């Protein structure tokens, strides 16, 4: 199963309430937050609807492991560590990443939203244009992994 990573690029100023509702349903309520989205028609439709505010693409296993290690949080905002993984039934971050990739969703005790930093070196294009126009918004495929590595 394919798994998308959606990263919110733009803030809340001037966003219609309907779009805010979709962004909240995708678990990306704030700028520079990310969420893992399963590849099914309804979710892809929601991603396309808010493509003027987010960027998304297929996340690789290595990027998912790095995201979980650095930015993973448990409910209650505690860091995700090797010890806490053992308590919830996983032996390593790799095992957790494999389970997420096969099931298409994050286990219940782990937060679904990942807080990221702005990308080191900044965005390479304007955040008001889509990728195919030389900007940062919309679907970018495998290139999401490079952006994620700069934001972790």
Residue frames as qw, qx, qy, qz and C-alpha x, y, z in Angstrom:
[[0.000, 0.888, 0.460, 0.000, 0.00, 0.00, 0.00],
 [0.372, 0.460, -0.039, 0.805, 1.25, 3.47, -0.86],
 [0.375, -0.733, -0.419, 0.383, 1.44, 6.00, 1.92],
 [0.288, 0.737, 0.095, 0.605, 1.55, 9.73, 1.32],
 [0.411, -0.412, -0.348, 0.735, 3.20, 12.35, 3.51],
 [0.095, 0.829, 0.349, 0.427, 1.33, 15.66, 3.45],
 [0.444, -0.263, -0.256, 0.817, 3.13, 18.77, 4.72],
 [0.069, 0.920, 0.384, -0.029, 1.32, 22.05, 5.27],
 [0.552, 0.204, 0.076, 0.805, 3.27, 24.90, 3.72],
 [0.034, -0.482, -0.116, -0.868, 1.00, 27.93, 4.12],
 [0.004, 0.066, 0.655, -0.753, -0.57, 29.44, 7.23],
 [0.105, 0.541, 0.814, -0.187, -4.19, 30.25, 8.09],
 [0.098, 0.514, 0.059, -0.850, -4.53, 33.81, 6.77],
 [0.443, 0.386, -0.312, -0.747, -7.22, 34.02, 4.11],
 [0.095, 0.024, -0.981, -0.168, -8.04, 30.30, 4.15],
 [0.584, -0.254, -0.280, -0.719, -11.78, 29.61, 3.64],
 [0.593, -0.333, 0.548, -0.487, -13.49, 27.73, 6.51],
 [0.956, 0.191, 0.010, -0.223, -14.23, 24.75, 4.25],
 [0.648, 0.533, -0.483, 0.250, -10.50, 24.37, 3.48],
 [0.171, -0.541, 0.632, -0.528, -9.63, 24.69, 7.19],
 [0.845, -0.130, 0.307, -0.418, -12.05, 21.86, 7.89],
 [0.918, 0.347, -0.193, 0.015, -10.36, 19.62, 5.28],
 [0.344, 0.614, -0.573, 0.419, -6.89, 20.50, 6.62],
 [0.455, -0.431, 0.569, -0.533, -8.00, 19.58, 10.14],
 [0.949, 0.053, 0.136, -0.280, -9.46, 16.27, 8.90],
 [0.792, 0.470, -0.331, 0.206, -6.07, 15.52, 7.31],
 [0.758, -0.566, -0.108, 0.307, -4.42, 16.18, 10.72],
 [0.545, 0.142, 0.038, 0.825, -2.35, 19.12, 9.45],
 [0.124, -0.878, -0.454, 0.084, -3.81, 22.04, 11.41],
 [0.234, -0.890, 0.120, 0.373, -0.71, 24.29, 11.50],
 [0.498, 0.798, -0.338, -0.023, 2.02, 25.49, 9.19],
 [0.240, 0.568, -0.772, 0.151, 5.02, 23.10, 8.97],
 [0.628, -0.168, 0.675, -0.348, 3.06, 20.16, 10.33],
 [0.372, 0.278, -0.782, -0.415, 2.91, 16.81, 8.54],
 [0.740, -0.035, 0.494, -0.455, 0.66, 13.77, 8.51],
 [0.117, -0.145, 0.928, 0.323, 0.70, 10.31, 6.94],
 [0.634, 0.305, 0.099, -0.704, -2.21, 9.78, 4.55],
 [0.592, 0.053, 0.795, 0.119, -3.27, 6.39, 3.08],
 [0.117, 0.210, -0.580, -0.779, -3.67, 6.10, -0.68],
 [0.230, 0.463, 0.856, -0.026, -7.42, 5.77, -1.19],
 [0.185, 0.547, 0.488, 0.655, -9.73, 7.82, -3.44],
 [0.278, -0.888, -0.353, -0.098, -11.38, 9.88, -0.69],
 [0.559, -0.652, 0.052, 0.510, -8.05, 10.89, 0.88],
 [0.466, 0.060, 0.417, 0.778, -6.48, 11.72, -2.50],
 [0.034, 0.744, 0.493, 0.451, -9.55, 13.86, -3.25],
 [0.412, -0.879, -0.176, 0.163, -9.04, 15.76, 0.00],
 [0.591, -0.366, 0.241, 0.677, -5.32, 16.23, -0.79],
 [0.335, 0.360, 0.488, 0.721, -6.16, 17.63, -4.22],
 [0.134, -0.862, -0.445, -0.202, -8.78, 19.94, -2.74],
 [0.395, -0.899, 0.031, 0.187, -6.28, 21.62, -0.39],
 [0.817, 0.155, 0.134, 0.540, -3.33, 21.47, -2.79],
 [0.207, 0.814, 0.003, 0.543, -3.04, 25.29, -2.63],
 [0.439, -0.801, 0.250, -0.322, -1.92, 24.98, 1.01],
 [0.786, -0.404, 0.468, 0.027, 0.05, 21.72, 1.18],
 [0.434, 0.547, -0.673, -0.244, 2.61, 19.61, -0.62],
 [0.829, -0.198, 0.465, -0.240, 2.52, 15.81, -0.68],
 [0.549, 0.504, -0.634, -0.205, 4.16, 12.73, -2.11],
 [0.940, -0.135, -0.311, -0.041, 5.05, 9.08, -1.45],
 [0.358, -0.782, 0.481, -0.169, 7.20, 8.66, 1.66],
 [0.653, 0.343, -0.672, 0.067, 10.06, 6.16, 1.58],
 [0.828, -0.408, -0.374, 0.090, 10.73, 3.67, 4.38],
 [0.596, 0.019, -0.278, 0.753, 14.04, 5.38, 5.33],
 [0.057, -0.408, 0.002, -0.911, 12.37, 8.79, 5.54],
 [0.672, -0.526, -0.310, -0.418, 9.55, 7.34, 7.65],
 [0.794, -0.271, -0.384, 0.385, 12.05, 5.80, 10.09],
 [0.366, 0.154, -0.177, 0.900, 13.90, 9.15, 10.36],
 [0.318, -0.497, -0.171, -0.789, 10.60, 11.01, 10.89],
 [0.775, -0.492, -0.366, -0.152, 9.52, 8.62, 13.66],
 [0.717, -0.132, -0.346, 0.591, 12.91, 8.76, 15.42],
 [0.272, 0.117, -0.118, 0.948, 13.21, 12.54, 15.41],
 [0.280, -0.171, -0.042, -0.944, 9.64, 13.82, 15.41],
 [0.539, -0.323, -0.741, -0.237, 7.48, 10.94, 16.67],
 [0.220, -0.297, 0.479, -0.796, 5.46, 11.68, 19.79],
 [0.197, -0.322, -0.921, 0.100, 3.24, 9.61, 22.05],
 [0.311, -0.758, -0.405, -0.405, -0.09, 10.86, 23.36],
 [0.582, -0.765, -0.128, 0.244, 0.72, 13.32, 26.12],
 [0.327, 0.913, -0.218, 0.107, 3.52, 14.80, 23.96],
 [0.645, -0.564, 0.487, 0.169, 6.25, 12.45, 25.21],
 [0.257, 0.626, -0.636, -0.371, 9.07, 11.61, 22.79],
 [0.975, 0.135, -0.054, -0.167, 9.00, 8.30, 20.97],
 [0.105, -0.691, 0.715, -0.032, 12.05, 6.34, 22.25],
 [0.461, 0.192, -0.861, -0.098, 13.29, 2.76, 22.00],
 [0.022, 0.054, 0.846, -0.530, 11.96, 2.13, 25.56],
 [0.490, 0.290, 0.298, -0.767, 8.52, 3.57, 24.80],
 [0.578, 0.296, -0.569, -0.505, 8.37, 1.51, 21.59],
 [0.277, 0.077, -0.948, 0.137, 8.89, -1.69, 23.59],
 [0.235, 0.176, 0.654, -0.697, 6.03, -0.70, 25.93],
 [0.611, 0.393, 0.089, -0.681, 3.59, -0.42, 23.01],
 [0.875, 0.127, 0.459, -0.085, 4.76, -3.68, 21.41],
 [0.692, 0.704, -0.134, 0.090, 7.47, -2.82, 18.85],
 [0.845, -0.289, 0.057, 0.446, 11.14, -3.79, 18.94],
 [0.428, -0.195, 0.238, 0.850, 12.52, -1.02, 16.71],
 [0.264, 0.583, 0.018, -0.769, 11.63, 2.04, 14.68],
 [0.175, 0.248, -0.768, -0.564, 12.07, -0.04, 11.52],
 [0.014, -0.288, -0.957, 0.031, 9.43, -2.55, 12.70],
 [0.159, 0.624, 0.464, -0.608, 7.04, 0.32, 13.49],
 [0.209, 0.508, -0.350, -0.759, 7.69, 1.89, 10.05],
 [0.109, 0.030, -0.919, -0.378, 6.99, -1.44, 8.32],
 [0.057, 0.471, 0.839, -0.265, 3.70, -1.81, 10.23],
 [0.191, 0.643, 0.169, -0.722, 2.66, 1.74, 9.31],
 [0.182, 0.390, -0.597, -0.677, 3.52, 1.14, 5.64],
 [0.090, -0.130, -0.962, -0.223, 1.55, -2.13, 5.48],
 [0.010, 0.571, 0.755, -0.324, -1.51, -0.94, 7.44],
 [0.160, 0.568, 0.368, 0.719, -1.56, 2.59, 6.03],
 [0.349, -0.827, -0.128, -0.421, -2.15, 4.20, 9.41],
 [0.123, 0.504, -0.618, 0.590, -0.33, 5.18, 12.60],
 [0.458, -0.291, -0.817, 0.197, -0.93, 2.97, 15.69],
 [0.313, -0.807, -0.431, -0.256, -3.37, 4.46, 18.23],
 [0.587, -0.688, -0.174, 0.389, -0.90, 5.51, 20.97],
 [0.477, -0.130, 0.231, 0.838, 1.25, 7.57, 18.59],
 [0.210, 0.691, 0.171, -0.670, 0.25, 11.10, 17.53],
 [0.662, 0.514, 0.504, 0.210, -0.85, 11.39, 13.92],
 [0.267, 0.951, -0.004, 0.153, 0.56, 14.89, 13.43],
 [0.769, -0.133, -0.032, 0.624, 4.31, 15.49, 13.20],
 [0.028, -0.980, -0.026, 0.194, 5.60, 18.99, 13.98],
 [0.781, 0.251, 0.120, 0.559, 8.44, 19.94, 11.64],
 [0.272, -0.636, 0.038, 0.721, 10.83, 22.89, 11.39],
 [0.497, 0.808, -0.069, -0.308, 11.03, 25.21, 8.39],
 [0.930, 0.260, 0.035, 0.258, 13.35, 23.66, 5.78],
 [0.500, -0.608, 0.248, 0.565, 17.05, 24.34, 6.26],
 [0.306, -0.051, 0.547, 0.777, 18.16, 26.48, 3.34],
 [0.375, 0.376, 0.135, -0.836, 14.57, 27.68, 2.89],
 [0.719, 0.468, 0.497, -0.129, 12.07, 26.74, 0.25],
 [0.467, -0.110, 0.538, 0.692, 13.56, 26.56, -3.24],
 [0.034, 0.395, 0.555, 0.731, 10.58, 28.19, -4.92],
 [0.311, -0.258, 0.127, -0.906, 7.65, 30.45, -4.02],
 [0.101, 0.153, 0.924, -0.336, 5.13, 28.96, -1.61],
 [0.472, 0.446, 0.274, -0.709, 2.25, 30.40, -3.63],
 [0.588, 0.459, -0.459, -0.483, 2.86, 28.37, -6.82],
 [0.969, -0.050, 0.188, -0.151, 2.56, 24.68, -7.59],
 [0.658, -0.380, 0.543, 0.357, 5.52, 22.37, -8.20],
 [0.635, 0.397, 0.530, 0.399, 4.91, 22.22, -11.95],
 [0.201, 0.938, 0.131, 0.248, 5.11, 26.04, -12.06],
 [0.489, 0.461, -0.398, 0.625, 8.40, 26.11, -10.16],
 [0.401, -0.622, 0.229, -0.632, 6.86, 26.52, -6.70],
 [0.025, -0.282, 0.878, -0.385, 6.46, 24.33, -3.63],
 [0.617, 0.043, 0.429, -0.659, 2.75, 23.39, -3.48],
 [0.822, 0.278, -0.185, -0.462, 0.92, 20.31, -4.71],
 [0.982, -0.063, 0.176, 0.026, 1.96, 16.77, -5.60],
 [0.119, 0.828, -0.538, -0.100, 5.72, 16.20, -5.82],
 [0.911, 0.189, -0.365, -0.043, 6.04, 12.39, -5.74],
 [0.862, -0.154, -0.276, 0.396, 9.31, 10.96, -4.38],
 [0.319, 0.513, -0.179, 0.777, 10.81, 14.48, -4.04],
 [0.546, -0.737, -0.092, -0.387, 8.86, 14.83, -0.77],
 [0.887, -0.306, -0.170, 0.301, 11.63, 12.82, 0.90],
 [0.515, 0.276, -0.112, 0.804, 14.27, 15.49, 0.13],
 [0.217, -0.643, -0.033, -0.734, 12.02, 18.23, 1.54],
 [0.798, -0.552, -0.188, -0.153, 11.28, 16.11, 4.61],
 [0.813, -0.085, -0.218, 0.533, 14.99, 15.51, 5.28],
 [0.254, 0.386, -0.102, 0.881, 15.51, 19.30, 5.34],
 [0.433, -0.572, -0.080, -0.692, 12.55, 19.81, 7.69],
 [0.830, -0.370, -0.412, 0.069, 13.29, 17.08, 10.28]]
